[in-house]
Amino acid sequence: MKILIKNGRVINPASGFDQVADLAIAAGRIVSIGAVPADFVPNKTMDASGCVVAPGLVDLSVRLREPGHEHEGMLESELAAAVAGGVTSLVCPPDTDPVLDEPGLVEMLKFRAEKLHQSRVFPLGALTRGLRGTALTEMSQLTEAGCVGFSQAEVPLEDTQVLQRALQYAASFGFTVWLRPQDMHLGKGVAASGALATRLGLPGVPVAAETIALHTIFELVRATGARVHLCRISSAAGLALVARAKAEGLNVSCDVSINSLHLTDTDIGYFDSRMRLDPPLRQQRDRDALRQGLLDGTVDALVSDHSPVDEDAKTLPFAEAEPGATGVELLLGLACKWGDDSGAGLARALAVLTSEPARVLGSSLGTLQASAGQLLKGGVADVCVFNPNQPWTVEPSALRSQGKHTPFSGYELPVRVRWTVVGGQLAYEAS
């Protein structure tokens, strides 16, 4: 299919390119940016006047809920939600049912996702069998099946020796281990420790749950030389440790969720279960530190932490409700809102959704590595076209995700996606 995107403001954050230009696509690749070849005859022309033409978004944390949790989400619904949000590549955690600890399961997931011709799916394999924290999985076989890294998802490793062995093995083969830093014993609460949790009578999760885990991870990284990506840092103290580790030269990266970037524990209000999230919402000083960390580059990527939850599991008392929220359709809007509020600007807001998360994935992207998260002549045509001046109000019932619960219900977001192109094929067009 040949597509011509005309008159749009083309922004490629990785190179700093930012100007009004035409973009021509053929055979899944970008043919030109600027002057269109004289013999180029498009099958579809998009007039992007007044719109931004950006690389397709790369989201490092999207739960698709298949297999095993189809009552909360299905591949069809969640991938449709992803392309509606401009996300062309996504990473899914291994905590499905069954767990992604066998090559056949990974291959089946990728096969089903590819048949839908929507977002590209990059699975994380389980670090240990069944996520039980005892026996390591066959990482080499899982990598051959399509895994881009290895994770325990939300299941912390109790045995530090198992984690050490996992990092030693991963370092030997150049694999990346994805860890959410949370101490197993301190992290059993449902809200961030503090005055609000005390007043509401909710069991708290102290900042130490994150920092203790980070200290352990960094010591093991020093000993093994492993590459570690830290998922959803939530505290100012935790971010300070990450900054020190990076300054030391440790091979680590990190992300933060849209929830922690915009919300605080006070948003829980009167036991609002939509705010039951993992990691829990922390205090304003933590949120402010995360926003600054995203601005100065300490935080590498912004993620949606998309975790659709069904009605029965969410409409329960706060402490009993299942943590999670729908977010993949809101990622671009909330990033741009942060860009406006912080003064970071549109280019930086796009960078933490495109080139920066693609850099985190690195060589695991395979043939996509050279152009993922970028708009390059000859590169893969993953494109998001959005109107930067089309505010819209988040209405959960209008979201394409099967999960309708979001803490951002009623928020006004400043931008709206018009078209999403994946591999040169039109995957989404706004009605």
C-alpha positions in Angstrom: 0.0 0.0 0.0 1.2 3.5 -0.9 0.3 6.3 1.5 1.0 10.0 1.2 0.8 12.1 4.4 0.6 15.8 3.3 1.3 19.1 4.9 1.9 17.8 8.4 4.4 19.0 10.9 6.9 16.2 10.9 8.8 15.7 14.2 11.5 13.1 14.6 12.7 13.6 18.3 15.8 11.5 17.8 17.3 13.7 15.2 15.7 17.0 16.1 13.9 17.2 12.7 10.9 19.5 13.0 9.3 21.1 10.0 6.2 21.0 7.7 6.8 18.3 5.1 5.2 15.5 3.1 5.8 11.9 4.1 5.5 9.1 1.5 5.2 5.4 2.4 5.4 2.4 0.2 6.0 -1.4 0.8 6.0 -0.8 4.5 8.9 1.8 4.4 9.3 5.5 4.4 10.1 6.5 0.8 10.7 10.2 1.4 10.4 13.0 3.9 10.0 16.3 2.1 10.1 16.2 -1.7 7.8 13.3 -2.9 9.2 11.3 -5.9 7.6 12.4 -9.2 6.5 8.8 -10.0 4.9 8.2 -6.6 1.2 7.5 -6.9 -0.5 6.9 -3.5 -3.4 4.6 -2.8 -4.4 6.8 0.1 -3.7 10.5 0.8 -4.0 12.0 4.2 -4.2 15.8 4.6 -2.4 16.3 7.9 -2.6 20.1 7.8 -2.5 21.4 11.4 -1.4 18.0 12.6 1.8 16.5 13.9 3.3 13.5 12.1 5.4 11.6 14.7 7.0 8.2 15.0 4.7 5.5 16.2 4.7 5.3 20.0 6.6 2.6 21.9 4.9 1.6 25.2 7.0 -0.6 27.5 4.2 -1.8 29.7 0.9 -3.0 28.3 -1.0 -6.0 29.6 -3.0 -7.6 26.9 -4.7 -10.1 29.4 -4.4 -13.0 27.0 -4.1 -15.8 27.6 -6.1 -16.6 30.7 -7.7 -13.3 31.7 -10.0 -12.8 28.7 -12.7 -11.5 31.1 -10.5 -8.4 31.6 -9.2 -7.9 28.1 -8.5 -9.7 24.8 -5.9 -9.2 22.1 -8.5 -7.7 19.7 -9.7 -5.1 22.2 -6.4 -4.1 23.7 -4.5 -3.9 20.4 -7.4 -1.8 19.0 -7.0 0.5 22.0 -3.2 0.7 21.4 -3.4 1.8 17.8 -6.2 4.3 18.7 -3.7 5.8 21.1 -1.0 5.9 18.4 1.0 3.0 20.0 2.6 1.0 17.2 4.9 -1.2 19.4 4.3 -2.5 22.9 5.9 -4.7 25.5 3.7 -7.1 27.4 4.7 -8.6 30.8 4.7 -12.4 31.3 2.1 -12.7 34.0 -0.6 -14.3 31.8 -2.2 -17.7 32.6 -0.4 -19.8 31.7 2.7 -17.7 32.4 5.0 -17.0 29.4 7.7 -19.4 30.4 7.6 -21.8 27.4 8.6 -20.9 23.8 5.3 -22.3 22.4 3.3 -19.9 24.5 5.3 -17.0 23.3 5.1 -18.1 19.6 1.4 -18.5 19.8 0.9 -15.0 21.4 3.1 -13.4 18.7 1.3 -15.3 15.9 -2.1 -14.3 17.1 -1.0 -10.7 17.5 0.6 -10.5 14.0 -2.6 -11.9 12.4 -4.5 -8.8 13.7 -2.2 -6.4 11.8 -2.2 -3.8 14.6 0.5 -2.9 17.1 3.7 -4.9 17.2 3.8 -7.1 20.3 7.1 -7.7 22.1 6.6 -10.2 25.0 8.7 -10.4 28.1 9.5 -14.0 29.1 9.2 -15.1 32.7 12.4 -14.9 34.6 11.5 -18.0 36.7 9.2 -20.9 35.9 5.7 -20.0 36.7 7.0 -16.8 38.3 7.5 -18.9 41.4 11.0 -17.6 42.1 12.8 -20.9 42.2 14.0 -22.4 38.9 15.2 -20.2 36.0 13.5 -20.4 32.6 15.3 -21.4 29.4 16.1 -17.8 28.5 17.9 -18.7 25.2 14.9 -20.6 23.9 12.5 -17.9 24.9 14.6 -15.3 23.2 14.5 -17.3 20.0 10.8 -17.5 20.3 10.6 -13.7 20.4 11.1 -12.5 24.0 12.8 -9.1 24.3 13.7 -9.6 28.0 12.9 -11.4 31.2 10.7 -10.3 34.1 8.9 -11.3 37.3 6.1 -8.9 36.5 4.6 -7.9 39.9 5.9 -11.0 41.7 9.0 -10.1 43.7 11.9 -12.6 44.0 12.3 -13.6 47.7 15.5 -15.5 47.1 18.4 -13.2 46.3 20.6 -16.1 45.1 18.0 -16.9 42.4 18.2 -13.3 41.3 21.9 -13.3 41.2 22.0 -16.5 39.1 19.4 -15.0 36.8 21.5 -11.9 36.3 24.7 -13.9 35.8 23.0 -16.0 33.1 21.5 -12.9 31.4 24.8 -11.1 31.4 26.5 -14.1 29.8 24.2 -13.9 26.8 23.4 -10.2 26.7 19.8 -10.5 27.8 18.0 -7.7 29.6 16.3 -8.4 32.9 13.2 -6.2 33.7 12.5 -5.7 37.4 10.0 -3.7 39.4 11.9 -2.8 42.5 9.7 -3.8 45.5 10.7 -5.6 48.6 8.5 -8.7 49.0 7.8 -8.2 52.7 7.5 -4.4 52.8 5.4 -4.2 49.7 2.3 -5.9 50.8 0.2 -2.8 51.5 -2.4 -1.1 49.3 -1.5 2.6 49.5 1.7 4.6 50.0 2.7 4.9 53.6 1.9 8.4 54.9 -0.7 10.5 56.7 -3.4 9.8 54.2 -3.0 6.0 54.4 -3.0 6.2 58.2 -6.1 8.4 58.2 -8.0 6.0 55.9 -6.8 2.9 57.8 -5.1 1.4 54.8 -2.0 -0.7 55.1 0.9 1.2 53.7 3.8 0.5 51.3 6.8 2.5 52.5 9.3 4.1 50.2 11.9 1.7 51.7 10.1 -1.1 49.9 11.5 0.4 46.7 14.8 1.7 47.8 15.8 -1.6 49.6 15.0 -3.5 46.4 17.0 -1.0 44.4 20.1 -1.3 46.6 20.0 -5.1 46.2 19.6 -4.9 42.4 22.4 -2.4 42.0 24.8 -4.5 44.1 24.0 -7.5 41.9 24.4 -5.5 38.8 27.9 -4.4 40.0 28.8 -8.0 40.6 27.4 -9.5 37.4 27.6 -6.7 34.8 24.0 -7.5 33.8 21.7 -5.1 31.9 18.6 -4.2 34.0 15.6 -2.2 33.1 13.7 -0.9 36.2 10.0 -0.8 35.8 7.8 2.0 37.1 9.9 3.9 39.6 7.5 5.6 42.0 9.5 7.6 44.6 11.9 10.5 44.8 14.3 8.5 46.9 14.2 5.6 44.4 14.9 8.0 41.5 17.8 9.5 43.3 19.4 6.0 43.6 18.8 5.4 39.9 20.5 8.7 39.1 23.5 7.7 41.2 23.7 4.2 39.6 23.7 5.8 36.1 26.4 8.3 37.1 28.4 5.4 38.3 28.1 3.8 34.9 25.9 0.8 35.8 24.0 -0.6 32.8 20.5 0.4 34.0 17.5 2.2 32.6 14.1 3.0 34.1 10.6 4.1 33.3 7.7 5.8 35.1 4.0 5.4 34.6 1.5 8.0 33.6 -0.3 7.4 36.9 2.7 8.3 39.0 3.5 11.2 36.8 0.2 12.9 37.2 -1.5 11.7 40.4 -0.7 11.6 44.1 -2.1 9.7 47.1 -4.6 12.5 47.8 -6.4 11.5 44.6 -7.6 8.4 46.4 -10.1 10.7 48.0 -12.8 8.7 49.8 -11.5 5.2 49.0 -11.8 5.6 45.2 -10.9 2.2 43.9 -10.0 3.6 40.5 -6.9 4.9 42.3 -5.9 1.4 43.5 -2.7 1.0 41.5 0.5 -0.8 41.7 2.9 0.8 42.5 0.7 2.9 44.8 0.3 6.7 44.3 2.8 8.5 46.4 3.1 12.1 47.8 3.5 15.3 45.8 7.2 15.5 46.4 7.6 12.1 44.7 5.4 13.1 41.8 7.4 16.3 41.3 10.7 14.4 41.4 9.5 12.0 38.7 8.3 14.8 36.5 11.8 16.4 36.8 13.5 13.1 36.2 11.6 12.6 33.0 12.6 16.1 32.0 16.3 15.8 32.7 16.7 12.2 31.3 17.1 10.3 34.6 13.9 8.5 33.6 14.2 6.9 30.2 10.6 6.3 29.2 7.0 7.1 30.0 4.7 4.1 30.0 0.9 3.6 30.2 1.1 0.7 32.6 -2.1 -0.5 30.9 -3.7 -3.1 33.1 -7.4 -3.5 32.2 -9.5 -4.7 35.1 -13.1 -6.0 34.9 -16.1 -4.4 36.7 -16.4 -7.1 39.4 -12.8 -6.9 40.5 -12.7 -3.1 40.6 -16.0 -2.2 42.3 -15.0 -3.5 45.7 -13.7 -1.9 48.9 -10.4 -0.1 48.1 -8.2 -2.7 49.9 -9.9 -5.6 48.1 -10.1 -4.1 44.6 -7.7 -5.4 42.0 -4.9 -2.9 41.2 -4.7 -1.7 37.7 -6.1 0.8 35.2 -6.7 1.3 31.5 -4.2 3.7 30.0 -2.8 2.9 26.6 -5.3 5.2 24.8 -4.3 8.1 27.2 -0.6 7.8 27.0 0.0 10.4 24.2 -2.4 12.9 25.7 -1.0 12.7 29.2 2.6 12.9 27.9 1.7 16.1 26.0 -0.1 17.5 29.1 3.1 16.9 31.0 5.1 18.5 28.2 2.9 21.6 28.4 2.8 21.8 32.2 6.5 21.3 32.8 7.8 23.4 29.9 9.5 20.3 28.5 7.8 20.9 25.1 6.4 18.6 22.5 9.6 17.2 21.2 10.7 15.9 24.6 7.2 14.6 25.3 7.4 12.6 22.1 11.0 11.5 22.8 10.0 9.6 26.0 7.3 7.8 24.0 9.3 7.0 20.9 13.1 7.1 20.5 13.9 6.7 24.2 11.9 3.5 24.9 13.2 2.1 21.5 16.7 2.7 22.9 15.8 0.7 26.0 14.7 -2.2 23.8 17.9 -1.9 21.7 19.1 -4.9 19.9 16.1 -7.0 21.0 14.1 -5.2 18.3 16.1 -7.1 15.7 15.6 -5.7 12.2 13.5 -2.9 13.6 16.3 -1.5 15.8 17.7 1.0 13.3 14.4 2.8 12.8 12.1 2.0 15.7 10.8 5.2 17.4 12.0 7.3 14.5 11.0 8.6 11.1 13.8 7.9 8.7 14.0 7.6 4.9 14.1 3.9 4.2 13.0 3.1 7.8 10.0 1.1 8.9 6.8 3.1 8.4 5.3 3.2 11.9 3.6 6.6 12.2 1.3 8.4 14.5 -0.6 11.5 13.2 -2.3 13.6 15.8 -4.0 16.9 16.2 -2.1 18.9 18.9 -5.1 21.3 19.2 -8.0 19.0 19.6 -8.8 18.7 23.3 -11.1 15.8 24.4 -12.5 14.6 27.7 -11.8 11.1 28.8 -15.1 9.1 28.9 -14.4 5.5 30.0 -17.4 4.1 28.1 -15.9 5.5 24.8 -12.5 3.8 25.3 -11.8 0.8 23.0 -10.1 -1.2 25.7 -12.3 -3.9 27.3 -11.3 -2.4 30.7 -13.2 0.8 31.4 -11.6 1.8 34.7 -9.2 4.8 34.6 -8.2 7.3 37.3 -8.3 9.9 34.5 -12.0 9.8 33.9 -13.2 13.4 33.2 -9.7 14.7 32.5 -9.3 16.9 29.4 -6.4 15.9 27.3 -4.9 18.3 24.8 -4.3 16.1 21.7 -6.1 13.4 19.7 -4.8 10.8 17.3 -6.2 10.9 13.8 -4.3 8.2 12.0 -2.0 5.3 13.1 0.1 3.5 10.5 1.9 0.3 11.4 4.4 -1.2 8.9 3.0 0.9 6.1 -0.6 -0.2 6.7 -3.4 2.0 8.1 -4.2 0.5 11.5 -6.5 3.3 12.9 -8.4 6.2 11.5 -10.5 8.5 13.7 -14.1 8.6 12.8 
